[in-house]
Amino acid sequence: MEETVGNGHKVLLFSQFTSALKNISRRLRDMNIGHMYLDGQVKSEERMAMVKEFNEGDKSVFLISLKAGGTGLNLTGADVVIHFDPWWNPAVEDQATDRAHRIGQLNTVEVIKLIAKGTIEEKIYKLQEKKKEIIKNVIGEDMDGENILTAMTEEEVKGLFEDVAL
C-alpha cells in the first residue's frame, strides 16, 4: 500500500467485513496514509460529501464496506480497486469495481483481488468463476452447441452446491 500511494495512486479498498476495514484503517493510520472510511452507518448526505472529498482531496485510500459502497458512488479519483475478500455473488464485486469505472475516469483502473491459497476465499473465488461461466453460457452468445451446463457431470453439479454449504 505504501508503494502504491507513494506512486501517486488513489485506492478503493472493499471488504464485506467492517471489522477488517477498521483493522486496515488502524494500520493505515500507523503508516501515516491518509484515508477515509465508509460503511452502512454513514448517512446518504454525508456519503456524497465524502465522495467529493475523496475525488478532489488528498486522501489516498477509501475503505468501503462492500454492501454500503456497491452502488450509487462515483469515485473516479481512484485508479486502483482492491477487493480484500471475495463476495459470493461476483456481480456485487463488479458493481463495487464500477465505482471507479465511471464517466469522468481519466486513468486506467487496476483491479486486485486478494485470495489466500487453501482458504474459504479461494473456494468462493472458484465458485464465482463457475457462476460467471454458467451465466455466460446460459444468457450469453455460447448457446449453440455444448456449453458448461451440458458438459458438467452430476458430481460437478452437486459440487457447486456443496461448496456453498460450508
HELIX and SHEET records of a PDB file:
HELIX    1   1 GLU A    2  GLY A    6  1                                   5    
HELIX    2   2 THR A   18  ASP A   30  1                                  13    
HELIX    3   3 SER A   44  GLU A   56  1                                  13    
HELIX    4   4 LEU A   66  GLY A   69  1                                   4    
HELIX    5   5 PRO A   90  THR A   97  1                                   8    
HELIX    6   6 ILE A  120  ILE A  139  1                                  20    
HELIX    7   7 ILE A  148  ALA A  151  1                                   4    
HELIX    8   8 GLU A  154  VAL A  164  1                                  11    
SHEET    1   A 5 HIS A  35  LEU A  38  0                                        
SHEET    2   A 5 VAL A  61  SER A  65  1                                        
SHEET    3   A 5 VAL A  11  SER A  15  1                                        
SHEET    4   A 5 VAL A  80  HIS A  83  1                                        
SHEET    5   A 5 GLU A 110  LYS A 113  1                                        
END                                                                             
